[in-house]
């Protein structure tokens, strides 16, 4: 049985940070465009980064390229999903530092 996806092996740059200033994890595929509906699976990525640490490196990844119909569906439904982003709040670094000194 054939897959509905085009499968491409790529190299990803990994950037993970867990500090008082930033909590993020980025996987950026190198030399390839990612489109709506595409899926990236990063292999052997670090799963535990201690507080105060940063990690950068490269890992192998698999890109599952979406079909034309999946790409269209993703573009049409994404407008409704953007509302979820509005439910997240952010504090400036100075204000976050102030809260960290509070004792409960």
TAPE-V110753 format. One record per pair of residues at least 6 apart in sequence whose ideal C-beta (glycine too) atoms are under 7 Angstrom apart, sorted by sequence separation. I is the first residue (numbers start at 1). GAP is how many residues later the second one is. D is the distance in Angstrom with one decimal. If there is no record, write none. Layout:
i = (I | I)
gap = (GAP | GAP)
d = (D | D)
This chain:
i = (34 | 49 | 17 | 66 | 16 | 46 | 15 | 29 | 14 | 27 | 45 | 12 | 13 | 27 | 44 | 12 | 43 | 12 | 13 | 42 | 43 | 12 | 43 | 10 | 11 | 42 | 10 | 41 | 40 | 41 | 10 | 40 | 8 | 38 | 39 | 38 | 38 | 38 | 37 | 12 | 16 | 36 | 14 | 18 | 32 | 35 | 29 | 16 | 18 | 19 | 37 | 27 | 29 | 37 | 18 | 19 | 36 | 35 | 17 | 37 | 16 | 36 | 16 | 36 | 14 | 15 | 14 | 36 | 14 | 14 | 13 | 14 | 12 | 11 | 12 | 11 | 12 | 9 | 10 | 9 | 10 | 7 | 8 | 7 | 8 | 5 | 6 | 5 | 5 | 4 | 21 | 20)
gap = (6 | 6 | 7 | 8 | 9 | 9 | 11 | 11 | 13 | 13 | 14 | 15 | 15 | 15 | 15 | 16 | 16 | 17 | 17 | 17 | 17 | 18 | 18 | 19 | 19 | 19 | 20 | 20 | 21 | 21 | 22 | 23 | 24 | 25 | 25 | 26 | 27 | 28 | 29 | 30 | 30 | 30 | 31 | 31 | 31 | 31 | 32 | 33 | 33 | 33 | 33 | 34 | 34 | 34 | 35 | 35 | 35 | 36 | 37 | 37 | 38 | 38 | 39 | 39 | 41 | 41 | 42 | 42 | 43 | 44 | 45 | 45 | 46 | 47 | 47 | 49 | 49 | 51 | 51 | 53 | 53 | 55 | 55 | 57 | 57 | 59 | 59 | 60 | 61 | 63 | 72 | 80)
d = (7.0 | 5.7 | 5.6 | 6.7 | 4.7 | 5.6 | 4.5 | 6.2 | 5.6 | 6.4 | 5.5 | 4.7 | 4.8 | 4.9 | 5.8 | 6.2 | 6.2 | 5.2 | 6.2 | 5.3 | 4.9 | 6.7 | 6.3 | 4.7 | 5.0 | 4.6 | 6.6 | 6.2 | 5.5 | 4.8 | 5.3 | 5.6 | 6.9 | 6.2 | 4.3 | 6.6 | 5.6 | 5.2 | 3.1 | 5.6 | 6.3 | 6.9 | 6.2 | 4.9 | 6.5 | 6.6 | 6.2 | 5.2 | 5.5 | 5.7 | 4.3 | 6.7 | 6.4 | 4.7 | 6.2 | 6.9 | 5.1 | 6.0 | 4.5 | 3.8 | 7.0 | 4.1 | 4.5 | 5.1 | 6.9 | 5.2 | 6.6 | 7.0 | 5.1 | 6.7 | 5.9 | 5.4 | 6.7 | 5.8 | 5.3 | 6.4 | 4.3 | 6.7 | 5.3 | 5.8 | 5.4 | 6.3 | 4.4 | 6.0 | 6.4 | 4.1 | 3.9 | 5.8 | 7.0 | 5.8 | 6.0 | 7.0)
